[in-house]
Amino acid sequence: MATRVALAPPMVAVASVAVLLVVCAAASVAGQGQLQVGYYNKTCPAAEQIVRNETTVAIGSSPDLAAALLRLHYHDCFVQGCDASVLLDSTPNNTAEKESLPNGSLRGFDVVARVKDQLEKACPGTVSCADILALMARDAVSLARGPSWPVALGRRDGRTSSAASCGDLPPLHGDIGLVVQAFAAKGLDVKDLAVLSGAHTLGKAHCASYADRLYASATCTTPDPALDARYADRLRMRCPSNSSSTSSTAASELDPGSCTTFDTSYYRHVARRRGLLRSDASLLDHRFTRAYVLQAASGRFDGHFFHDFTVSMAKMAAIGVLTGDQGEIRRKCNVVN
Ligand code: HEM
């Protein structure tokens, strides 16, 4: 294996070591962001169980919701920090994040609201919507047969949300350099990018998100050469023309054949030039992310990927958090108090 670079500890890592490392990672996040594992142990001991139960029911009846809940947390954290600003509704004087173009297909708001209602009944004014998003993302991954990890808690909810801030999300059509930059701006490195892109093992993308890769256009004289030709043929049947006239309801699996199971098969598709989004394909254009994709695609890397994912998620979940007296604990997640 010529390209085996120092991406992760050797394959001898066993489950107990992984668990220990995750606990250490969570502890260091707690140190940096004043978040704590078990934060609600005294004030709302049932909090994590309530979230888990509601999430289990929701995903039990709609397995594709696991993807939606994971994505909600990511879109929350990248824009103004993990402060649940993504959940706020627009007001007559303000267009909220929800209404921005990149957030157009976010789902799962109703499930988050149901969880919040249960928590308000059990412990009024105690558990933040930002913490709910972090816990639901963790539970969604583990219910989809992925890893679980201790989530450091104690985030407070923001009081503002602006569609204009959504430019902080990595650009949909950007090359690897721009995606690396967008991650770096949030304190995430190239390894986090390779690892967190693995979230695309779950869920679907609509034609509008990738149709430009399938057709020549004013700016590109050919379809995207980075896309496997036979796969592109299949995708063109789902998206018969380029974006604007394409039905926005048609969606394709980001990890074909396994889009409700959290595993490494996403990386096998990317390695075979079948990454659906530009950002997936572009992982092959950087030395480190390419090496990570090829290792994860080897079929002998699942334990490493699961461990890496828990570490990178803990980093992402600590971006720009509000703690202490900052922000508030919203009573309803879609409006400020
Ligand atoms: C690397 C930069 C990324 C870009 C450019 C990107 C972009 C996208 C786009 C365009 C979609 C499809 C939207 C649609 O057509 O409806 C999508 C779906 C998704 N993304 Fe990402 N994403 C990125 C990273 C991430 C990260 C870091 C996570 C989570 C940790 C994530 C989780 C998801 C999930 C789970 C879905 C499927 C959602 C569903 O089925 O409802 N993405 N992403």
Residues whose N, C-alpha, C, O or C-beta is under 5 A from the ligand:
A	BS01	HEM	D64 A67 A68 L70 R71 Y74 S105 P170 P171 L172 L196 S197 A199 L202 G203 K204 A205 H206 S209 S279
